[in-house]
């Protein structure tokens, strides 16, 4: 249980290895690839969702406008939230498989087996 | 077309069928649990199902863990009674999964082991952070548990058609409620102590398929009735509701406009925003959801499980739209509120009507009702098992092993304590549920989401992404968010000062919103930041390890 405890630090070499990896250009690229996607995307879907909630609260006339038959803007807007959620999820998985996984796998392989003092992996 | 669920006679068929199907479900899940117990040898087996599940399996289990009775019965009921506003809930509950997918699932899977606190305490002093995390895990889980168990108790009397003054198997309505709570409690403790994470996961997978099956069949029947013309269904629902077009627009339940009372209108609209924020930010801080990411072998599998979960949960919420509007059109709000004021029985009542129409007469109605009622029970059982597991894991792994024993407990001791904890938490929730029977179920769920979003989420995000974050910040974020949420709810109209409050005859209410999220979530984030900067502690080396491990999966358990 001691790798979970900063007080009893793991072998110095392990700690330094992680620090070296963190400072490497390759890892910086991985971090940039991840954050460059997830942060803007989080802001985007949150604003898009907030717009929906705010319109539901304050733009009742707009939301109540009928488009076809009894189907109004509110319903379509709501369904678009579903569509955007599915789309963002799919986009992320596509992006991660292309831009994140290969780099992460490579760095993990470079680090190699890290000494573990609590039992087998997985 | 209005039927009152389980009228006096002729319903023994439905009751017996419900009971039989339910017993079949219990028998099957118990068999799975016993089988799972034979595969459960190590702590990893018990806490994380041996990390042996596939992304698809875990995705279904997440669906089974997440789609609670509040989703199935509650949202269908809200849509049936208030129209469009019920849909707002579904959207918040679904969009929330993007937070989990983009920011939390994979990084947590890579850097944690069994509990949420594994990540929070990774580079911190163990005892304070784990104590705080255990406190918040148990608080969130118990609120959520109470909601499910109280809901189960209320439902059984309704679904089995036990009216005041009548009895079933020698039990009157009150006794039946208590008996149900005890039975649900006993079953969830059994699933968890015997089957551990493996047993619980399979129970959730089975439930997810049952729930989806039931919802798909009912949706198809509703749509068939309207020749797959959604507009006609909506029109009929709006007409039957007596609200007209307003039934299809936001504003009947949330953000209500009160003419002549501008302040009330403003508060009501802010309350809608507050609910919206809490729903979307709460999910990724729910401990029973987070520990599900440990049941798969890799971060990629964790990602796949969230993708599957988004698929199944999104589809399910789309179906509840048809169920809710179908119930409004075909059952009618009068018949629904006659059965249950909150609308929780709308879906089973709809099943009965559809059964009468499509399967032929009374017997068909009774059959479909029984099926859907049994699915509702299965739903509750799968969710409470997940919650019990999350809280007992945290009690054993965070509090016992790392706080009390300071990391010296053996795996065997830890698992033994986890099993005992499940028993204790089960017993506590049974007792609390019996006393809390009159609590508003929705309030308990909303509170759980608010605490998760205000305390857990800031701590998790800071831990994963902010180099400077430290022990003090984590402790401040968790306690600050937790207390802010509970404090504001205590002084809100859901606890006192309104006719629908927990204590309708008392009035110490001054906070105008029912949901605290709009204030307590930013407050939690602020506390985390402030707690961090006032402490000098900073461990760049451990952050390097956390960051590298969480992004690459190196050294993952």
Interface residues (C-beta under 8 A of the other chain):
Chain A: X1 X2 X3 X4 X5 X6 X7 X9 X14 X15 X16 X18 X19 X21 X22 X23 X27 X30 X31 X34 X35 X37 X38 X41 X42 X45 X46 X49 X50 X52 X53 X54 X56 X57 X58 X60 X63 X64 X66 X68 X69 X70 X71 X72 X74 X75 X78 X81 X82 X85 X86 X88 X89 X90 X92 X93 X96 X101 X104 X105 X107 X108 X111 X114 X116 X119 X121 X122
Chain B: X42 X44 X51 X84 X87 X88 X91 X92 X94 X95 X97 X98 X99 X101 X102 X103 X113 X118 X121 X122 X123 X124 X125 X126 X230 X231 X232 X234 X235 X238 X245 X246 X248 X249 X250 X251 X254 X255 X257 X269 X272 X273 X276 X277 X280 X297 X299 X300 X303 X304 X306 X307 X310 X311 X314 X317 X318 X401 X402 X407 X408 X411 X465 X539 X540 X541 X542 X544 X545 X547 X548 X549 X551 X552 X553 X554 X555 X556 X557
